[in-house]
C-alpha cells in the first residue's frame, strides 16, 4: 500500500517537475530579453512607422496564409482520413514534405519554380510572387499547409464514421453531411489547428525571406525585421521586435483558446 502511495507521489512529482522546469526555462529567457531593453527605447522604436508596417504585414500575411492553408488542408485531410485508394501513402508522404523540409530549401525551390520554367507563366500574366507581399503569403502557406493537413487528419480520424453513416441513411448527401455534420462536430479541432498553423506562419522566416526578401516598407515582416536589426547591429530595436512578436502571439493564442473553451462550455 505504502509503495503504491510513494509511486504515485513520485510520478506526480516527476510530471510537475518537468512542466515546472520547462516553464521556468522559457520564462527566464523571456525575462532576460525584457531586462535588456532600455525604457527609452520603447518610445523611440514604437513610434517608427516601419514597426507598425512590419506588425500589420505580419498579422495580415499570417492570417491569409493560415486561412488558405485550412481551405486546402480540410478536404485533403478528410480524404486521407476517410478514404483508401492506390497511392495514398505516396500522397500522404508528399503532403508531409513541407513540414520536414528546411524552410530555406523550400523557399529556394519556390524561387526557382517562379523564376524559370512553368512558374514564369504566372509572371507573364501579371501574377508575381518573387519579392512582393503575395510571395510572403505563398511562402507561409507552403510552410504551414503540411502541418494543417497533419493536424486535421488526426481530428477527422478521431470522429467516428458512424455519424456520417447515419446522416447518409437519413437522406443527406455527401455535401450536406460534410458541412452540417462533420465540420460542426470537428469545429474545436479545426480552430485548434488554425491556432497552431497561425502561430507557425507568423514566426516563419527562412522560406519567406528566400522568396519575398526583406525589403523595408515592402516585404519586411517582424521576423525579417529581426534579421535586419541584427545585421544593422541595432540590438535595442531587434529586442523590441522579438518581444513584440512574442506579445502578439501570446495575446492572439490566449484569445482564441478562450473563445474555443467558451464555445465548448456553451455546447454542453
N, C-alpha and C positions, 0 to 999 in steps of 0.2 A: 504493500500500500504506500509506504513512505517512498519507495523507489519510484513509483508512478508519479507521486506529487513532485518529487525533485526533478524527474524527467520533464514534466510539464513546465515547471518553472525555468528549467534550463532552455527549453525550446522557446518559451515566451521571451526570455532574456536575450536569446540569440537574435530573434527577428526584430525586437525593439532596438537592440544594439546596432544591427546592420542598418536599419532605417534611420536611426539617430545619427550614426557616423556619416552616412551619405548626406543627410540634411545639414549637418554641421559643416561638412566639407564645402558644399555648394554655397551655403550662407557665408562662410568665411571668404570665399572667392569674390562674391558679390560685394560684401562689406569692404574688402580691400580695394576694390575698384572705386567704390564711393568715397573712401577716405583720401584717395589720391587726387580727387577733383577739387580744385580751389573754388571757394564760394563765388568769387567774382567771375569765374569762367562761365558759370551758368548763364548769366545775363548776356555776357559777350557773345557766346556761341548761339544761344537760342534765339537771339534777335536777328540772326542772319537768315536771309531769305533762302539760302542754299539748304539750310537744315530743314525748313518746312517743306521745301520741294522734295527733298530726299525721303522725308517721312511720308508725305502724301503719295509719292510714287510707289513706295514700298507697300503701303496698305492697298492701294488700288491694284497693282500688278499681282500681289499675292492672293487677293480675293478673287480676281477674274481667273487667274490660273487654277485656283483650287476649285472654283465652280465648274470650269471647263473639264478639269480632271474628273470630278464626280459625274459630269454629264456623260463622259465616255466610259468611266470605270463601272458605273452601276450596271448597265447592260452586259458589259464584258464579265464582270464578277458573277452576275446571275447565271450567265451561260456556263461558266466554269464550275459553278456550284451545283447546277441542276442537270446538266446535260453530259452524256457520254458520247463521244464522236472520235473518229480517226484523227490523229494529230493533236489531241487535246493536250498531252504532255508537252508537245513542241510549242503550242500556243502559250501555255502556262509559263514555260521557260522564257519564251520571247518577251512576254509582258513583265517578267522579273528583271530583265537586263538593266533597265534604267535605275532600278533600286540598288543593284550591286556594282554597277559600273561607276567609275570615278566621274564626278560632275565635270571635271575639266576634259576628260576623254569624250564624254557625251557632247559637251559644247564644241569640241573640235570637230566631231562627226557632223554636227548640225551646221557648223560654219562651212565645212567642205561641201555639204549637200546643197546649201543655198548659194554657195559661191560658184558652183560648177554643176554640170550635168542637169538632171531633171529639175533640180531646185531653182534653176535660172528661169524656168517658165513662170514662176510666181513673180519674180522681179520684172520680167518683161511685161507683165500685166499690171504693174504698179503696186504689187504686194511685196513689201520689204520686211525682212526680219533681221538683217545684219546692222548692228549699231543704231537701232531705233527702239522705241518703247515696246512695240509689238514683239521684238526679239526677246525682251525681258520676260514677257508673258509666256512666249513659246518655250523658252529655256526652263522656266519654273514649272510649266505644265509637263514638259518632258521628264523632269526630275521626279515630280510627285505622282504622276499618273500610275506608275507601277505600285507605289505604296498604297494608293487609293484602291486599286484592284485587289491587292493582297488583303487589306483590312476588311473590305466589303465582302470579299468571298467568304471570309470567316463568319461575317454577320449573316449572310444568306444560308450558309451551311448550318448555322445554329437554329434556324427556323424550320420546324417540321413541315415536310411536304404535304402533310395531311390537310393543312389549311387550304392549299391550292386545289387539292383533290375535291374537297367539299365544295369550294366555290365553283369549280367547273361542273360538279354534279348538280348544283343548284341553278345552273343555266348561265353562269358568267363565261364570257370568252376570255382568252388569254390576256387581252389588253386590260379589261376591267379587273381581272384577278390581280394583275400586277400592280395597277395603280390604286385599287380600292382595298386590297387585302395585304399584299406583300409589302409595299412601301410604307403604309401606315404602321404595320407591325414591326418593321425594322427601322423606324424613324430615329430612335435614340442611337442605334448603331451607326446610321448614316451621319447624324450630327457629330458623333464622336470621331468618325472617320474624317469629316470635314475639319474638325479641330486639329487632328494630327497632321493632315495634309497642309492646312494653312500655316501651322507653326513651322513646318519644314520649308514651305515656299518662301515665307518672309525672311528666313535666315539663309536662303540659297545664295551662293556666291560664285562657285567655280564655273558652272555652266553658263550663268548669266553674263559674267564678265568676258567670257570667251566669245560668246555670240553677239552680245549687245554692247560690250565695252563698259567703260565707266566715265562717260563724258559729263563733267559738271553742268548742271542745269538741263540735262537732256536724258541721260540713261544712268544717273547716279542714284542707286538705291542706298539704303542705310548700310548694308554690308560692303558695297562698293565705296561708300564714303569713309568707312573704317579703314579700308585698304589704302585709299588715297591719303587719309590723315596720317597713317603710319609712314607712307612714302615721303610725305612732306615733313615728317618729324614733328607734327603738331599733336603732341600727346594729350593735352587737355581737350581738344576738340574730339580726338579719337575716343577718349574715355567717355565723354558725354554721349557720343553716338552709340557706343556699346551699351551704356546704361539706358539710353532712350529706347533702344531695341528691346532690351530686357523688360522694361516697364510696359511698353506697348503689348508685348507678347503676354505678360502676366495678366494685365487688365482684361484683354480680349479673351484669353483662355478661361479665366475665372468667371467672366460674364456668361460665356457660352455654357460652361459647366453648371452655373446657377440656373440658367434657363432650362437646360436639359433636366436637371433634378426637379425643378418646379413643374415641368410638364409631366414627368413621371409620377409625381405625387398627385397631380390633378387627375391622372388617368386611373388611379386606384379607387 
